[in-house]
């Protein structure tokens, strides 16, 4: 009985015994990797995020005041959004700074720069993201790039349908631009969509007027 017990095989133990060196090396690599990740996150990235947020604080106040040049370049004492984007690339604050920069460039009339920064911005805050898409549409519209503007407006208008005000507004802008470009049927389709999905919104309430006008015009 004892001889039979001694002859029993233990595959896992045999595997460990036969590959002890490789497994030890793998364990060391995993430990070093975890330590490196922890060190990067705790000792580098988190302090950097905090510094970036501090640097952006004054620019955020100027953004609320529509002081676009101060948002972008700072006031001589505090840095602006462009500094945060350059010096703190990869941080949440730098990403948000791209939104501030894009909207501020739009306000100053630099529509190409506005598009550049807003296209490089992304957020899980759906209302803000929808406004970013819509502002891209506004910038394209100012540049007379109507096809790009219409697509951006549609994207903004369908990104967060739970917000009736934002969605109906940007869909309305898409329809209006289609109408101006002689695409009455496409415009009517969007006006009808606004009426059906957002009847309580301002644009939904007045959609019939635009639908009727397009249907009766020669």
C-alpha positions in Angstrom: 0.0 0.0 0.0 2.8 2.4 0.9 4.7 1.5 -2.3 1.5 2.3 -4.3 1.1 5.6 -2.6 4.7 6.6 -3.3 4.2 5.8 -7.0 1.2 8.1 -7.3 1.9 11.0 -9.7 1.2 14.6 -8.9 1.2 16.4 -12.3 1.1 19.9 -10.8 3.9 19.3 -8.3 6.0 17.7 -11.1 5.4 20.7 -13.3 6.5 23.1 -10.6 9.6 21.0 -9.9 10.6 20.7 -13.5 9.9 24.4 -14.3 11.0 26.0 -11.1 13.5 28.4 -12.6 11.1 29.6 -15.3 8.3 30.1 -12.8 10.6 32.0 -10.4 11.6 34.3 -13.2 7.9 34.9 -14.1 7.1 35.7 -10.5 9.9 38.2 -10.3 8.7 39.8 -13.5 5.2 40.1 -12.3 6.3 41.6 -8.9 8.5 44.1 -10.7 5.7 45.0 -13.0 3.2 45.5 -10.2 5.7 47.6 -8.3 6.4 49.7 -11.3 2.8 50.3 -12.0 2.2 51.3 -8.4 5.2 53.6 -8.4 4.1 55.2 -11.7 0.6 55.7 -10.5 1.2 56.8 -7.0 4.5 58.6 -7.3 4.3 60.1 -10.7 0.8 60.2 -12.3 -1.3 61.2 -9.3 1.0 64.2 -8.3 1.1 65.2 -12.0 -2.7 65.1 -12.2 -2.9 67.3 -9.1 -0.4 69.9 -10.6 -2.3 69.9 -13.9 -5.6 70.6 -12.1 -4.1 73.4 -10.1 -2.6 74.9 -13.3 -6.0 74.8 -15.0 -8.0 76.3 -12.1 -7.7 80.0 -13.1 -8.3 79.2 -16.8 -11.6 77.6 -15.8 -12.6 80.7 -14.0 -11.8 82.8 -17.1 -13.7 80.3 -19.3 -16.9 80.9 -17.2 -16.4 84.7 -17.8 -16.0 84.3 -21.6 -12.5 85.8 -21.3 -11.1 83.6 -24.2 -7.6 85.1 -24.5 -7.0 84.7 -20.8 -8.3 81.1 -21.0 -5.8 80.3 -23.7 -2.7 82.1 -22.6 -3.2 83.0 -18.9 -3.0 86.3 -17.2 0.8 86.6 -16.6 0.5 85.2 -13.2 -1.5 82.0 -13.9 -1.0 79.8 -16.9 -3.6 79.2 -19.5 -5.1 76.1 -21.1 -2.5 75.9 -23.8 0.2 75.6 -21.2 -1.6 72.8 -19.4 -2.1 70.9 -22.7 1.6 71.2 -23.5 3.1 70.5 -20.1 0.7 67.9 -18.7 -0.1 65.8 -21.7 -2.0 62.7 -20.9 -3.7 64.0 -17.8 -7.4 64.5 -17.3 -6.8 68.3 -16.8 -5.0 68.5 -20.2 -7.9 66.7 -21.9 -10.4 69.2 -20.3 -8.1 72.0 -21.3 -8.6 71.0 -25.0 -12.3 71.6 -24.6 -11.7 75.0 -23.0 -9.2 75.8 -25.8 -11.5 74.6 -28.6 -14.5 76.7 -27.4 -12.3 79.7 -26.7 -10.8 79.6 -30.1 -14.3 79.4 -31.6 -15.2 82.5 -29.6 -12.2 84.4 -30.9 -13.0 83.4 -34.5 -10.1 80.9 -35.0 -12.3 78.2 -36.3 -9.6 75.9 -37.6 -7.9 75.8 -34.2 -11.3 75.3 -32.5 -11.9 72.2 -34.6 -8.4 70.9 -34.0 -8.6 71.0 -30.2 -12.2 69.8 -30.0 -11.6 66.8 -32.2 -8.8 65.9 -29.8 -11.0 66.1 -26.8 -13.2 63.3 -25.4 -15.2 62.8 -22.2 -17.7 60.5 -20.7 -19.8 63.5 -19.7 -22.3 63.2 -22.5 -23.7 66.7 -22.4 -20.3 68.2 -22.7 -19.3 65.8 -25.5 -22.4 66.7 -27.4 -21.7 70.4 -27.1 -18.1 69.7 -28.3 -19.5 68.0 -31.4 -22.0 70.8 -31.9 -19.3 73.5 -31.6 -17.2 71.6 -34.2 -20.4 71.9 -36.4 -20.6 75.6 -35.7 -16.9 76.1 -36.7 -17.3 74.1 -39.9 -20.4 76.2 -40.7 -18.4 79.4 -40.2 -15.8 78.0 -42.6 -18.6 77.3 -45.1 -17.8 73.6 -45.0 -21.4 72.7 -45.0 -21.2 68.9 -45.4 -18.8 68.6 -42.4 -21.0 71.0 -40.4 -24.1 69.0 -41.1 -22.5 65.7 -40.1 -21.1 67.2 -36.9 -24.6 68.7 -36.0 -26.2 65.3 -36.6 -23.5 63.7 -34.4 -24.2 66.2 -31.6 -27.9 65.9 -32.0 -28.0 62.1 -31.6 -25.1 61.6 -29.1 -27.2 62.2 -25.9 -30.9 62.0 -26.8 -31.9 62.2 -23.1 -31.1 65.9 -23.2 -34.0 67.2 -25.3 -32.7 70.8 -25.5 -29.2 70.0 -26.7 -30.4 67.3 -29.1 -33.2 69.2 -30.7 -31.1 72.3 -31.1 -28.2 70.7 -33.0 -30.6 68.6 -35.1 -32.4 71.8 -36.0 -29.1 73.4 -37.0 -28.4 70.4 -39.3 -31.9 70.7 -40.8 -31.5 74.5 -41.3 -28.2 74.0 -43.1 -29.7 71.3 -45.3 -32.5 73.6 -46.2 -30.1 76.4 -47.1 -28.3 74.0 -49.3 -31.4 73.0 -51.2 -31.9 69.6 -49.6 -35.5 70.1 -48.6 -36.4 66.5 -48.3 -33.5 65.8 -46.0 -34.4 68.8 -43.9 -38.0 67.8 -43.6 -37.0 64.3 -42.4 -34.9 65.9 -39.6 -37.7 68.4 -38.7 -40.1 65.5 -38.4 -37.6 63.6 -36.3 -37.3 66.6 -33.9 -41.1 66.8 -33.7 -41.5 63.1 -33.0 -38.7 62.7 -30.4 -38.7 66.1 -28.7 -42.2 67.5 -29.0 -41.9 69.4 -25.7 -38.7 71.2 -26.7 -38.8 74.7 -28.4 -37.6 73.3 -31.7 -40.1 70.4 -31.5 -42.9 72.7 -30.8 -42.2 74.9 -33.9 -41.1 72.1 -36.2 -44.5 72.0 -38.1 -43.9 75.5 -39.3 -40.7 74.6 -41.0 -42.1 71.3 -42.4 -45.2 73.2 -43.9 -43.0 75.9 -45.4 -40.8 73.4 -47.2 -43.7 71.4 -48.4 -45.7 74.3 -49.9 -42.8 76.3 -51.4 -42.5 76.0 -55.2 
